[in-house]
Amino acid sequence: MKTAARIISLAIILVIIAISMLSTQAEVIVYIRGDANNDTVVSIKDVTTVQRVIAQLQEDPKGEIARRAGVTVKNRLSVSDATAIQAYLAEFENTYKIGKEVHYDPYELPIVFN
């Protein structure tokens, strides 16, 4: 009897682990770095979106615009981000990897180096 209960408990735990692994994989968000308005193209419209959020003419309550377009400091918007996107559009050196696809997993722990 105890063996059967242990097997059932183990099976339930394995099912829970499998479901949790599947659900966290579904949460990965894919976007283009620098694409503030999320139209899959980095353009001058993205610069305008960044400027509107900085000037508080457009809201970003969930921080999604900051995540996509906060290229100089992660998840924060500043005039430097608008300038970096403009430099990318003018085909200057792309030090912030603007225009590259990013896979963001909100459940992934950050790597901290000592």
Buried (B, 14 or more C-beta within 10 A) or exposed (E): EEEEEEEEEEEEEEEEEEEEEEEEEEEEEEBBBBBBBBEEEBBEEBBBBBBBBBEEEBEBEEEBBBBBBBBBEEEBBBEBBBBBBBBBBEEEEBEBEBBEEBEEEEEEEEEEEE
